Protein backbone atom coordinates (compact mmCIF):
# COMPACT_ATOMS: atom_id res chain seq x y z
CA UNK A 1 0.00 0.00 0.00
CA UNK A 2 1.16 3.46 -0.81
CA UNK A 3 0.65 6.24 1.71
CA UNK A 4 0.98 9.84 0.68
CA UNK A 5 2.64 11.71 3.51
CA UNK A 6 2.83 15.49 3.53
CA UNK A 7 5.10 17.44 5.81
CA UNK A 8 4.22 20.93 4.54
CA UNK A 9 0.62 22.00 4.25
CA UNK A 10 -0.64 23.07 0.83
CA UNK A 11 -1.11 26.60 2.15
CA UNK A 12 2.50 26.81 3.31
CA UNK A 13 3.78 25.39 0.02
CA UNK A 14 1.73 27.95 -1.92
CA UNK A 15 2.89 30.82 0.30
CA UNK A 16 6.54 29.87 -0.13
CA UNK A 17 6.17 29.28 -3.88
CA UNK A 18 4.64 32.75 -4.24
CA UNK A 19 7.53 34.24 -2.24
CA UNK A 20 10.05 32.48 -4.49
CA UNK A 21 8.16 33.45 -7.64
CA UNK A 22 7.40 29.91 -8.83
CA UNK A 23 3.72 29.59 -7.93
CA UNK A 24 2.50 30.62 -11.38
CA UNK A 25 4.64 27.85 -12.90
CA UNK A 26 3.15 25.32 -10.47
CA UNK A 27 -0.37 26.44 -11.40
CA UNK A 28 0.45 26.36 -15.12
CA UNK A 29 1.94 22.85 -14.91
CA UNK A 30 -1.00 21.62 -12.87
CA UNK A 31 0.86 20.55 -9.76
CA UNK A 32 4.07 20.08 -7.86
CA UNK A 33 5.38 17.14 -9.91
CA UNK A 34 7.42 19.31 -12.31
CA UNK A 35 9.05 21.55 -9.71
CA UNK A 36 12.84 21.28 -9.97
CA UNK A 37 14.95 19.80 -7.20
CA UNK A 38 16.68 23.15 -6.78
CA UNK A 39 13.35 24.90 -6.25
CA UNK A 40 12.23 22.19 -3.80
CA UNK A 41 15.45 22.72 -1.86
CA UNK A 42 14.82 26.46 -1.78
CA UNK A 43 11.30 25.84 -0.52
CA UNK A 44 12.54 23.57 2.27
CA UNK A 45 15.16 26.15 3.26
CA UNK A 46 12.46 28.85 3.38
CA UNK A 47 10.14 26.59 5.42
CA UNK A 48 12.93 26.02 7.95
CA UNK A 49 13.52 29.79 8.19
CA UNK A 50 9.81 30.33 8.83
CA UNK A 51 9.73 27.57 11.47
CA UNK A 52 12.75 29.05 13.23
CA UNK A 53 11.08 32.48 13.34
CA UNK A 54 8.10 30.99 15.17
CA UNK A 55 10.21 29.36 17.88
Backbone torsions as a table, in degrees:
resi	resn	phi	psi	omega
1	UNK	NA	140.4	178.8
2	UNK	-102.6	130.1	176.9
3	UNK	-114.8	128.7	177.1
4	UNK	-88.9	117.3	-178.4
5	UNK	-112.0	131.4	-179.0
6	UNK	-120.2	128.1	178.5
7	UNK	-92.0	-42.6	178.9
8	UNK	-97.9	138.6	176.4
9	UNK	-70.0	158.2	177.8
10	UNK	-59.2	-40.5	-179.9
11	UNK	-60.9	-43.2	179.7
12	UNK	-66.1	-43.2	178.4
13	UNK	-59.6	-43.5	179.9
14	UNK	-65.0	-43.0	179.4
15	UNK	-59.9	-46.1	-179.3
16	UNK	-68.1	-42.2	178.9
17	UNK	-60.8	-39.2	177.0
18	UNK	-64.7	-42.1	178.8
19	UNK	-62.1	-37.4	-178.9
20	UNK	-86.4	-6.6	177.4
21	UNK	79.4	23.0	-179.4
22	UNK	-114.3	1.8	-175.5
23	UNK	-65.1	-38.2	179.0
24	UNK	-62.0	-37.4	177.8
25	UNK	-64.9	-41.4	178.7
26	UNK	-61.9	-45.4	179.0
27	UNK	-62.9	-42.9	-177.9
28	UNK	-64.5	-40.8	-179.2
29	UNK	-78.4	-14.0	177.1
30	UNK	86.2	16.6	177.4
31	UNK	157.7	-174.7	-174.3
32	UNK	-88.4	-7.1	-173.6
33	UNK	-61.0	-31.6	-175.4
34	UNK	-99.0	11.8	178.2
35	UNK	-75.3	132.5	-176.8
36	UNK	-67.0	158.7	177.8
37	UNK	-61.7	-38.0	179.3
38	UNK	-61.8	-44.4	179.4
39	UNK	-65.9	-40.6	177.5
40	UNK	-60.4	-42.6	178.0
41	UNK	-61.6	-41.1	177.9
42	UNK	-64.3	-37.2	179.3
43	UNK	-67.2	-40.9	179.0
44	UNK	-64.7	-44.2	178.9
45	UNK	-58.7	-44.2	179.9
46	UNK	-65.7	-40.2	179.1
47	UNK	-62.3	-40.1	178.3
48	UNK	-65.1	-42.0	177.3
49	UNK	-59.6	-43.5	179.5
50	UNK	-63.7	-44.0	179.8
51	UNK	-62.6	-39.6	-179.9
52	UNK	-68.5	-30.7	177.0
53	UNK	-66.9	-30.3	-176.3
54	UNK	-83.5	-10.0	-177.3
55	UNK	-82.4	NA	NA
